[in-house]
Amino acid sequence: MDFGGFQKLTVLDYPSHVACIVFTKGCNFRCPFCHNSFLVENCAEQITEDEILDYLKKRKGVLDGVSVTGGEPLMHQGIGEFLKKVKELGYDVKVDTNGTFPERLKELVNASLVDYVAMDIKNTPEKYDITAGAKTNLDKVQESIDFLLSSDVDYEFRTTVTNELHTPQDIVSISKWISGAKRYFVQNFVDSGNILAGGMTPVSPETLEEMALGARDNVKFVKIR
């Protein structure tokens, strides 16, 4: 596999791990608030699998996890082979996904190649297409949600919120959709300078608190990120 980004150290992205982050190119969504537009549009620098694996070999005993994000990592057929090599080096693996590739998600988890899954819930079903910037197969999203809710793999759900696309009631609706989940993070939009589309703004701190509070009736662990 070829990658479009590599952050060599993070203590924030993978819970309870000192990790690195690898970024895959390409995505089947076009979320207007996406902060990795260079990856989505496939114009990022190219980083080879060998470069990443060589680094991981040198950092054994210092790092304990690898976070794989994008783009959408699970759209790549070679992701399983890459994760197998990472696991053989002794690392835990976290994968970020938009949930539209449930078959591959199940395959990787059942093969013990993934230890933690972070799945984005873009919005309520009624607003999914406009928020994802693409026609969404909600049956696939539902399949991924159901799998995580019933699986032994550790996971979180998360929603990035903007003034233009999300209301507090939307977050309540999402929390009902994923009712009983282990964790749900509500994260405010931040303009990184690499946003896919213009016109997006963060919600106020008060609205963010209202969103998190409303979700707690359905998900016990809800935090603002």
Beta strands, then each sheet from edge to edge (+ up, - down):
strand 1: 2-10
strand 2: 19-24
strand 3: 47-48
strand 4: 65-69
strand 5: 92-97
strand 6: 116-120
strand 7: 154-161
strand 8: 184-188
strand 9: 222-224
sheet 1: 3+ 1- 2+ 4+ 5+ 6+ 7+ 8+ 9+
end
